[in-house]
Amino acid sequence: MRAGIRIGSVTMILVGCILSVAACSSPVTTPVSSDTDGGGGGGGCDQTCQDTAAGFAIDDLISNLYNEAVAGKPSGAQNATQACPLGGTAVITGSDSVDTSHNLTTVNLTFALTACKAIENGDTLTFDGTITNTGSFDSSTTRSENFASTSLTYKGTIGSTNVAVTACDVHVNDDSNQNPQVTGSICGRAF
């Protein structure tokens, strides 16, 4: 069996920003230069908006790395090194399996990110740390995945707000049967 391709969440990002248009569309007046304890703020894109954008970026980054390094390869044990979209690397280990009768791929993978830089919906973030990805998806519309880290660091810009989060506990859930589809927490703050 070959590992399936997962769909991205670009549509989900658009829905997320539409649902929180007041938080994401206002002009930024107070940039955040550092948020090491997760208590920062921000002008037009408040903390919830920043956390939501980072959650979507994590979801899409891991999905894209999976598609580049694992999808289409024989399922089972995985061990691959993949260049990140704008620099840095990801070492992907773990396993995946495919249920062809239901077109369902199940994953239990770890992504060790080193200076892994990506752009998502105009936001540029660089990630360092390990993210565990568990769950399942098909190649069209069904997703039930979790992305978790006990110590993720990232920095960059969300909108025009500078962000820097150090050694944070991160949980992102992507469930196509929920509304909103992508939820979670960063540094204990729910989004």
N, C-alpha and C positions, 0 to 999 in steps of 0.2 A: 504494500500500500504506500502511496505517496501522501505526504502531509498536504493538507488543504491550504488554500489562500484565504486570508481573512480580509473582510472589508474594513476600510478606514472609518474614522468618525468625523470626517469633514462636515457631513450633514449634521451630525450631532453638535458640532461646535456652533454652526449657524443657529440651530435651535436653541442651544444654551445661551448664546448672546441675545437672541430674540426674547427669550424668557427673562433675561436679566438686562434688558436694554438700558434701563436707567443706570445700572452700575457700570456697564461696559462702554457706553457711548459718550459719557460726559468728558469734557476736556480735563486732562491731568493738571493739577495745580501744585501738588506737593509730592515730588518724587521720593521714593523710599530708597535710600542708599544701602541699607543693611537691615536684615530681619533675621538675626541669628537665633532669636528665641521664638520666632513665629508670631510676635505681637505687633508687627509693623502696621502700617496703614496705607496711605496712598491717597491721592486726590481723586480723580475721576474714576479710576478702577480701584474700588475699595478692596479690603482684604479678601472678602468672599469672592469677588470678581477675579482677583489674582490667583487664589487657590483653585477656582474653577478652571481658569485658563491653564494653570500648571497641570491639573488633573487630566484635561483633554490632551495636553502635550505629551504627558507620560503615556497615556493610552495609545495615541497615534505613533509615538516613537517606537514603543515596544512592538506594535503591530507591523510597522514598516521594517524594523530589524528582523522580525520573524519572517516576513514575506521575502526579504532579500536573502537570508541565510538558511532558512529551514524549509519553507514551503516548496513543494515539488520534489523534495528529497525523500528517500525511503523513511517511513515512520519508524519509531523506536528510539534508541539512545541517540542523543544529539550532542555534538561538541564542535562549535564553529566560532570563528572570529570574524566579525563584520565591521567594516568601516561605518561610522555614523555619518548622517547626511552632510554635515558641515565640518567634519573633523572629529578626531577622537575615535575610540574603539569600543566595541561591545564583545565580550566573550559569552557565548550562549551555551549552557549545558543543561542536561536534564533529559526529558523524554516527551514524546508525543505519540498519539495513536489515532487511527482513522477507522471509523465505523462506516463502511461504504454503503450499507443498507439504509442509513439515515443521513449520509453525506455530512457526518459530524466529526470534527477533529477535537481531540481532548489533549490539553497541554499541561505539563508540570515542568516549567523551565525557569532557569535562573539567568538573568542578564547582568553581568558585571560590567558596569559602565565606567570608562575612564575618559575624562574631558570630552564626553559625548555631546556634541553640539547639534542642535536641530532647530528648525523654524516651523512653527505651526500657527496658521491663521495670523501671520505677521509678527508673532511673538518669537523671539530668539532666546533659547535657554541652553545652558551647558550643564550636564548632569555628571555627578560622580557618586558611585555607590552601587549597591546590588539591589535589583528588583526581582522579586519572584512573581511569575505569571502562572496562574492556575485557572482551569475552567475549560469551557468548550465553545465552539463556534462552527457555523457552516459557511459556505462560500457566498451566501446571499444575504440573509437578513437576521439570522439568529445568533445572538451572542450572550454568553453568561461567563464573564471572566473577571478575575481579581488580579490586581497589580499591587504588591505590597513591598515595603522596605522599612527596616527598623532604623536606618541611618542614611537617608538620602540628602545629598547636598546639591543645590542648583543655584545658578545665578544667570542674570541676563536682563532682558527687557520684556515686559508685558504691556502692550500698548507703548506709551512713552514713559512708563514707570520702571525705574531700575529696581530689581529685586535680587536679594541674596539670602538664601535659606541654608542653614548649616545643620547637618546631622539630625534631620527631622524624621519622625515616624510618619509614613505615608501609606494610605490605603485608597485605592481607586477601584470602583466597581462599575463594570459595564454590562448592563443587563437589558437586552432588547425588549423584555416584557415589563419594564418599569418606565415610569414617567416622573422625573427626567431619567433618561437612559444611563447617564454617567453621574455617579455620586461618589462620595468618599470623605476623607479627612486628610488634612496636612497639618502637622504639628498639633494635633488634637482639635483643630477647627474643622467643623463639618461644612461641606459645600454640596 
